[in-house]
Amino acid sequence: MTITVDGVDLLQHTAQDGVKYKRVDIDGGQGGTSILGTQIVDIYASKIEYELHYKPLTETQLRQVLSAVATETFTATVTDPLYGSDVTITMMVTQPPQAVLSKREQDGTLTYTGVSLTLREV
């Protein structure tokens, strides 16, 4: 499994069971149910989405993750389980990252918990 952006491995500090893969269908707007009860499907596109949940991160680790996805869109190399291979796609963050400053170690190191973000193919 791979998710890298500009050489930054976004999976390096993910929690156990911290990666959720799914394919999201983008509705074309013409779907629905006909007067006869027939289901009409109008899928415009199918996009890759990953939810990433991280172990507690140091300030440096958090900065590395946030810097990698700081632009509106970015190019990422990801493993697509549907095809079993790596693909390079343009992605964006759909769920802004959040982090909680949980503690300051005796050496002054800050630790952040609850860090998660959602990435979707553009």
BAKOLDO-84774 format. One record per residue: residue number from 1; x, y, z of N, C-alpha, C in turn. Coordinates in steps of 0.001 Angstrom, whole numbers, plus 500000, padded with zeros to 6 digits. Layout:
N
+-----+--------+--------+--------+--------+--------+--------+--------+--------+--------+
: seq :    n.u :    n.v :    n.w :   ca.u :   ca.v :   ca.w :    c.u :    c.v :    c.w :
+-----+--------+--------+--------+--------+--------+--------+--------+--------+--------+
: NUM :      X :      Y :      Z :      X :      Y :      Z :      X :      Y :      Z :
...
+-----+--------+--------+--------+--------+--------+--------+--------+--------+--------+
# end
This chain:
122
+-----+--------+--------+--------+--------+--------+--------+--------+--------+--------+
: seq :    n.u :    n.v :    n.w :   ca.u :   ca.v :   ca.w :    c.u :    c.v :    c.w :
+-----+--------+--------+--------+--------+--------+--------+--------+--------+--------+
:   1 : 500862 : 498821 : 500000 : 500000 : 500000 : 500000 : 500901 : 501232 : 500000 :
:   2 : 500575 : 502173 : 499147 : 501372 : 503380 : 498985 : 500474 : 504606 : 498891 :
:   3 : 500836 : 505648 : 499591 : 500283 : 506986 : 499358 : 501446 : 507944 : 499585 :
:   4 : 502008 : 508448 : 498489 : 503116 : 509386 : 498602 : 502802 : 510666 : 497838 :
:   5 : 503232 : 511784 : 498402 : 503072 : 513096 : 497795 : 504437 : 513779 : 497876 :
:   6 : 505000 : 514109 : 496730 : 506320 : 514753 : 496681 : 507349 : 514029 : 497543 :
:   7 : 507333 : 512712 : 497493 : 508303 : 511918 : 498242 : 507956 : 511706 : 499703 :
:   8 : 506863 : 512300 : 500189 : 506446 : 512132 : 501584 : 505492 : 510946 : 501664 :
:   9 : 505857 : 509953 : 502473 : 505034 : 508762 : 502675 : 503956 : 509096 : 503706 :
:  10 : 502717 : 509261 : 503243 : 501627 : 509627 : 504150 : 501169 : 508466 : 505017 :
:  11 : 501635 : 507254 : 504726 : 501243 : 506092 : 505518 : 502237 : 505770 : 506622 :
:  12 : 503360 : 506447 : 506647 : 504439 : 506119 : 507571 : 503996 : 506134 : 509040 :
:  13 : 503123 : 507038 : 509413 : 502742 : 507175 : 510820 : 501259 : 506890 : 511053 :
:  14 : 500601 : 506177 : 510121 : 499185 : 505880 : 510325 : 499017 : 504861 : 511443 :
:  15 : 497871 : 504927 : 512085 : 497549 : 504023 : 513179 : 497230 : 502628 : 512645 :
:  16 : 497230 : 501661 : 513541 : 496770 : 500313 : 513188 : 495343 : 500443 : 512674 :
:  17 : 495046 : 499862 : 511536 : 493721 : 499987 : 510896 : 493378 : 501444 : 510611 :
:  18 : 494389 : 502266 : 510327 : 494184 : 503693 : 510150 : 494007 : 504153 : 508717 :
:  19 : 493859 : 503201 : 507771 : 493687 : 503580 : 506368 : 492392 : 502959 : 505863 :
:  20 : 491496 : 503812 : 505383 : 490228 : 503338 : 504820 : 490186 : 503726 : 503350 :
:  21 : 490030 : 502733 : 502470 : 489954 : 502950 : 501024 : 488501 : 502809 : 500610 :
:  22 : 488070 : 503657 : 499697 : 486753 : 503463 : 499089 : 486716 : 504147 : 497737 :
:  23 : 485779 : 503714 : 496935 : 485525 : 504351 : 495655 : 484214 : 505118 : 495811 :
:  24 : 484229 : 506363 : 495376 : 483074 : 507243 : 495522 : 482511 : 507518 : 494142 :
:  25 : 481233 : 507235 : 493955 : 480583 : 507517 : 492678 : 480076 : 508953 : 492674 :
:  26 : 480371 : 509665 : 491602 : 479903 : 511033 : 491427 : 478664 : 510982 : 490550 :
:  27 : 477546 : 511411 : 491097 : 476256 : 511344 : 490410 : 476178 : 512378 : 489298 :
:  28 : 475695 : 511954 : 488137 : 475557 : 512845 : 486996 : 474309 : 513707 : 487046 :
:  29 : 473413 : 513455 : 487988 : 472234 : 514293 : 488146 : 470996 : 513813 : 487409 :
:  30 : 471135 : 512828 : 486535 : 469988 : 512356 : 485764 : 469421 : 511042 : 486300 :
:  31 : 469953 : 510555 : 487406 : 469488 : 509296 : 487990 : 468235 : 509488 : 488806 :
:  32 : 467657 : 508379 : 489210 : 466462 : 508423 : 490034 : 465584 : 507223 : 489742 :
:  33 : 464303 : 507354 : 490018 : 463344 : 506287 : 489783 : 462314 : 506767 : 488769 :
:  34 : 462097 : 505942 : 487741 : 461117 : 506311 : 486708 : 459707 : 506123 : 487239 :
:  35 : 458730 : 506576 : 486476 : 457331 : 506453 : 486868 : 456905 : 504989 : 486977 :
:  36 : 457618 : 504108 : 486272 : 457328 : 502674 : 486327 : 458084 : 501966 : 487456 :
:  37 : 458866 : 502729 : 488206 : 459607 : 502155 : 489325 : 460975 : 501620 : 488952 :
:  38 : 461402 : 501860 : 487719 : 462721 : 501417 : 487277 : 463784 : 502364 : 487825 :
:  39 : 464833 : 501782 : 488380 : 465934 : 502584 : 488905 : 466826 : 503016 : 487750 :
:  40 : 467096 : 504320 : 487654 : 467967 : 504866 : 486620 : 469242 : 505348 : 487304 :
:  41 : 470367 : 504805 : 486853 : 471657 : 505168 : 487437 : 472403 : 506054 : 486453 :
:  42 : 472897 : 507191 : 486944 : 473664 : 508110 : 486108 : 474929 : 508495 : 486862 :
:  43 : 475932 : 507644 : 486755 : 477191 : 507894 : 487438 : 478127 : 508606 : 486479 :
:  44 : 478543 : 509799 : 486873 : 479423 : 510627 : 486055 : 480854 : 510114 : 486107 :
:  45 : 481291 : 509746 : 487299 : 482667 : 509269 : 487475 : 482753 : 508486 : 488778 :
:  46 : 483811 : 507696 : 488897 : 484101 : 506974 : 490126 : 485494 : 507403 : 490582 :
:  47 : 485610 : 507880 : 491808 : 486862 : 508446 : 492307 : 487376 : 507647 : 493502 :
:  48 : 488693 : 507645 : 493664 : 489342 : 506998 : 494803 : 489307 : 507944 : 495995 :
:  49 : 489033 : 507398 : 497185 : 489081 : 508193 : 498403 : 489768 : 507386 : 499506 :
:  50 : 490615 : 508058 : 500256 : 491287 : 507453 : 501402 : 491034 : 508289 : 502639 :
:  51 : 490672 : 507630 : 503730 : 490626 : 508276 : 505040 : 491856 : 507797 : 505789 :
:  52 : 492652 : 508730 : 506304 : 493873 : 508399 : 507022 : 493748 : 508856 : 508473 :
:  53 : 494034 : 507951 : 509382 : 494016 : 508245 : 510812 : 495403 : 507924 : 511350 :
:  54 : 495962 : 508857 : 512095 : 497357 : 508757 : 512507 : 497533 : 508429 : 513978 :
:  55 : 498671 : 507784 : 514273 : 499131 : 507604 : 515643 : 499502 : 508989 : 516165 :
:  56 : 499735 : 509127 : 517458 : 500216 : 510422 : 517956 : 501460 : 510860 : 517184 :
:  57 : 501464 : 512115 : 516754 : 502550 : 512658 : 515939 : 503307 : 513746 : 516680 :
:  58 : 504596 : 513804 : 516443 : 505381 : 514924 : 516949 : 505085 : 516129 : 516069 :
:  59 : 505527 : 517284 : 516500 : 505313 : 518502 : 515724 : 505961 : 518388 : 514338 :
:  60 : 507140 : 517804 : 514277 : 507849 : 517630 : 513002 : 507084 : 516686 : 512072 :
:  61 : 506590 : 515576 : 512610 : 505824 : 514624 : 511803 : 504528 : 515250 : 511296 :
:  62 : 503837 : 515991 : 512156 : 502598 : 516663 : 511759 : 502875 : 517682 : 510666 :
:  63 : 503925 : 518457 : 510808 : 504281 : 519452 : 509797 : 504564 : 518785 : 508461 :
:  64 : 505231 : 517630 : 508479 : 505553 : 516904 : 507251 : 504267 : 516459 : 506534 :
:  65 : 503323 : 515914 : 507282 : 502050 : 515472 : 506692 : 501267 : 516663 : 506147 :
:  66 : 501120 : 517709 : 506951 : 500328 : 518870 : 506536 : 500956 : 519603 : 505357 :
:  67 : 502275 : 519690 : 505326 : 502957 : 520362 : 504212 : 502747 : 519615 : 502901 :
:  68 : 502701 : 518296 : 502971 : 502539 : 517489 : 501754 : 501191 : 517733 : 501084 :
:  69 : 500168 : 518049 : 501876 : 498815 : 518213 : 501323 : 498309 : 519647 : 501465 :
:  70 : 499222 : 520603 : 501575 : 498849 : 521993 : 501843 : 498238 : 522715 : 500645 :
:  71 : 498566 : 522296 : 499433 : 498025 : 522984 : 498261 : 496599 : 522502 : 497977 :
:  72 : 495889 : 523262 : 497161 : 494497 : 522917 : 496854 : 494385 : 521531 : 496231 :
:  73 : 495257 : 521252 : 495266 : 495349 : 519923 : 494685 : 496822 : 519531 : 494645 :
:  74 : 497078 : 518246 : 494580 : 498449 : 517748 : 494559 : 498478 : 516403 : 493842 :
:  75 : 499650 : 516059 : 493346 : 499825 : 514785 : 492660 : 500279 : 513752 : 493679 :
:  76 : 499609 : 512607 : 493686 : 499936 : 511543 : 494636 : 500079 : 510226 : 493894 :
:  77 : 500970 : 509392 : 494386 : 501072 : 508023 : 493903 : 500422 : 507150 : 494965 :
:  78 : 499383 : 506435 : 494570 : 498613 : 505619 : 495511 : 498454 : 504209 : 494967 :
:  79 : 498276 : 503273 : 495872 : 497939 : 501914 : 495467 : 496431 : 501834 : 495343 :
:  80 : 495966 : 501417 : 494179 : 494537 : 501234 : 493961 : 494238 : 499738 : 494055 :
:  81 : 493618 : 499289 : 495160 : 493344 : 497865 : 495335 : 492464 : 497274 : 494235 :
:  82 : 491682 : 498098 : 493566 : 490843 : 497606 : 492480 : 491689 : 497012 : 491360 :
:  83 : 492827 : 497638 : 491087 : 493710 : 497183 : 490021 : 494959 : 496486 : 490547 :
:  84 : 495235 : 496610 : 491842 : 496392 : 495962 : 492439 : 497715 : 496569 : 492035 :
:  85 : 497695 : 497841 : 491699 : 498936 : 498497 : 491279 : 498917 : 499962 : 491716 :
:  86 : 500089 : 500582 : 491608 : 500197 : 502003 : 491934 : 499762 : 502845 : 490742 :
:  87 : 499053 : 503928 : 491036 : 498638 : 504884 : 490014 : 499007 : 506274 : 490506 :
:  88 : 499283 : 507181 : 489585 : 499563 : 508567 : 489928 : 498347 : 509391 : 489539 :
:  89 : 497772 : 510062 : 490519 : 496532 : 510808 : 490302 : 496621 : 512172 : 490995 :
:  90 : 495736 : 513067 : 490587 : 495604 : 514360 : 491262 : 494565 : 514197 : 492359 :
:  91 : 494921 : 514687 : 493558 : 494027 : 514542 : 494699 : 493845 : 515892 : 495393 :
:  92 : 492881 : 515906 : 496307 : 492641 : 517065 : 497155 : 492221 : 516569 : 498535 :
:  93 : 492347 : 517435 : 499520 : 491873 : 517117 : 500863 : 490413 : 517526 : 500935 :
:  94 : 489523 : 516573 : 501244 : 488094 : 516902 : 501334 : 487660 : 517126 : 502774 :
:  95 : 488367 : 516526 : 503704 : 488098 : 516741 : 505118 : 489336 : 517397 : 505704 :
:  96 : 489266 : 518685 : 506045 : 490453 : 519371 : 506551 : 491060 : 518645 : 507746 :
:  97 : 492389 : 518589 : 507787 : 493047 : 517907 : 508895 : 492772 : 518602 : 510226 :
:  98 : 492634 : 517791 : 511249 : 492457 : 518313 : 512597 : 493464 : 517623 : 513502 :
:  99 : 493905 : 518310 : 514500 : 494850 : 517728 : 515448 : 494611 : 518333 : 516823 :
: 100 : 494861 : 517538 : 517836 : 494724 : 517985 : 519210 : 496099 : 517922 : 519868 :
: 101 : 496542 : 519044 : 520412 : 497799 : 519049 : 521162 : 497524 : 518329 : 522472 :
: 102 : 498121 : 517154 : 522640 : 497773 : 516360 : 523808 : 498763 : 516481 : 524950 :
: 103 : 500062 : 516628 : 524627 : 500996 : 516755 : 525741 : 502335 : 517304 : 525277 :
: 104 : 503046 : 517831 : 526230 : 504404 : 518313 : 526000 : 505328 : 517413 : 526826 :
: 105 : 506246 : 516761 : 526136 : 507188 : 515870 : 526809 : 508176 : 516699 : 527635 :
: 106 : 508896 : 516030 : 528527 : 509865 : 516726 : 529382 : 510967 : 517396 : 528567 :
: 107 : 511281 : 516815 : 527398 : 512327 : 517417 : 526564 : 511799 : 518553 : 525701 :
: 108 : 510514 : 518906 : 525862 : 509923 : 520003 : 525100 : 509211 : 519572 : 523839 :
: 109 : 509266 : 518288 : 523496 : 508611 : 517766 : 522294 : 507096 : 517815 : 522462 :
: 110 : 506415 : 518341 : 521458 : 504957 : 518378 : 521466 : 504421 : 517137 : 520766 :
: 111 : 503319 : 516577 : 521276 : 502685 : 515411 : 520667 : 501233 : 515764 : 520342 :
: 112 : 500826 : 515445 : 519123 : 499465 : 515718 : 518650 : 498723 : 514406 : 518438 :
: 113 : 497471 : 514335 : 518893 : 496653 : 513140 : 518720 : 495407 : 513472 : 517900 :
: 114 : 494705 : 512433 : 517475 : 493460 : 512622 : 516743 : 493643 : 513181 : 515349 :
: 115 : 494839 : 513054 : 514800 : 495113 : 513610 : 513468 : 494500 : 512681 : 512414 :
: 116 : 493684 : 513257 : 511565 : 493085 : 512492 : 510467 : 492840 : 513433 : 509292 :
: 117 : 492808 : 512858 : 508108 : 492449 : 513630 : 506916 : 491871 : 512709 : 505869 :
: 118 : 491087 : 513289 : 504988 : 490460 : 512531 : 503918 : 490937 : 513086 : 502584 :
: 119 : 491435 : 512199 : 501743 : 491948 : 512558 : 500422 : 491037 : 511967 : 499357 :
: 120 : 490724 : 512749 : 498330 : 489881 : 512252 : 497232 : 490497 : 512627 : 495897 :
: 121 : 490404 : 511712 : 494959 : 490839 : 511957 : 493598 : 490016 : 513090 : 492988 :
: 122 : 490688 : 513971 : 492255 : 489988 : 515103 : 491623 : 489470 : 514653 : 490271 :
+-----+--------+--------+--------+--------+--------+--------+--------+--------+--------+
# end
